[in-house]
Amino acid sequence: MAAHVSAVRALYKRILVLHRFLPLDLKALGDQYVKDEFRRHRGAGPGEAGRFMEEWTNYRNTLQTQILEARLGPARFGVDLTEDRLPDFQDQQIGQLYELLLEASKPNRQFDIQED
């Protein structure tokens, strides 16, 4: 159990570190989403926790690759979600993804973040 908690914490911290390399509005949106999701899954059972860790590890790996690639050329963050992946999600998760899509694609972004 202690090893699992340690692995979750390490993944959480690494994702937040990687978010530092995103544009400020995406960082703010991503940080809040990650915090909410990790908090929401604190009491997850072993099966759900395994799937959760697998998906967030994939996210970390993808983001890390995209950040490295952004140093060589134009930055493109994220991946397209194909229709064949939708059955993997619960209804609540589909709703969250839709809300995230709306927020991320607003022409006038909600976040007004100033760099100091």
HURAUR-V162289 format. One record per residue. N is the residue number from 1. RES is the residue in one small letter. PHI is phi in whole degrees, 0 to 359 (NA if undefined). PSI is psi in whole degrees, -180 to 180 (NA if undefined). D_LAST is the distance of its C-alpha to the last C-alpha in whole Angstrom. Layout:
# HURAUR-V162289
n = (N,N)
res = (RES,RES)
phi = (PHI,PHI)
psi = (PSI,PSI)
d_last = (D_LAST,D_LAST)
This chain:
# HURAUR-V162289
n = (1,2,3,4,5,6,7,8,9,10,11,12,13,14,15,16,17,18,19,20,21,22,23,24,25,26,27,28,29,30,31,32,33,34,35,36,37,38,39,40,41,42,43,44,45,46,47,48,49,50,51,52,53,54,55,56,57,58,59,60,61,62,63,64,65,66,67,68,69,70,71,72,73,74,75,76,77,78,79,80,81,82,83,84,85,86,87,88,89,90,91,92,93,94,95,96,97,98,99,100,101,102,103,104,105,106,107,108,109,110,111,112,113,114,115,116)
res = (m,a,a,h,v,s,a,v,r,a,l,y,k,r,i,l,v,l,h,r,f,l,p,l,d,l,k,a,l,g,d,q,y,v,k,d,e,f,r,r,h,r,g,a,g,p,g,e,a,g,r,f,m,e,e,w,t,n,y,r,n,t,l,q,t,q,i,l,e,a,r,l,g,p,a,r,f,g,v,d,l,t,e,d,r,l,p,d,f,q,d,q,q,i,g,q,l,y,e,l,l,l,e,a,s,k,p,n,r,q,f,d,i,q,e,d)
phi = (NA,297,294,295,300,296,294,297,299,297,296,303,295,296,297,296,295,297,298,297,268,276,304,305,292,290,299,298,296,295,301,295,296,298,300,297,293,294,295,295,257,304,262,293,288,303,295,293,296,297,295,302,295,298,293,288,292,300,299,302,297,296,297,300,297,294,294,295,294,295,289,262,192,298,281,222,249,100,223,285,264,276,299,292,273,302,297,286,257,279,303,298,291,298,299,296,296,295,298,296,301,300,294,287,255,295,293,254,299,293,277,245,253,253,276,268)
psi = (-44,-37,-39,-46,-41,-42,-41,-46,-44,-42,-46,-49,-40,-41,-44,-35,-44,-34,-21,-20,-3,160,149,-40,-39,-36,-48,-46,-46,-44,-46,-42,-45,-46,-45,-45,-43,-39,-43,-27,16,-42,22,146,171,-42,-48,-38,-39,-45,-41,-49,-39,-47,-42,-29,-41,-42,-47,-47,-43,-47,-42,-44,-44,-36,-43,-41,-32,-24,-21,-17,-162,139,135,115,144,174,155,139,116,156,-32,-14,-18,-38,-17,-13,148,163,-42,-39,-37,-43,-42,-41,-39,-44,-40,-42,-47,-45,-43,-23,12,135,-39,98,143,-32,127,85,131,133,136,NA)
d_last = (41,39,38,37,35,33,33,31,29,28,28,25,23,24,23,19,19,20,18,14,16,16,14,12,15,17,15,15,19,20,19,20,24,24,24,26,29,29,29,32,34,34,38,39,42,43,43,40,38,39,39,35,34,36,34,30,31,32,29,27,29,29,25,25,28,25,22,25,26,23,23,26,26,24,23,25,24,27,30,33,35,39,41,43,40,40,43,41,39,40,40,37,35,36,35,31,31,32,29,27,28,28,24,23,25,24,24,21,19,19,15,13,10,6,4,0)
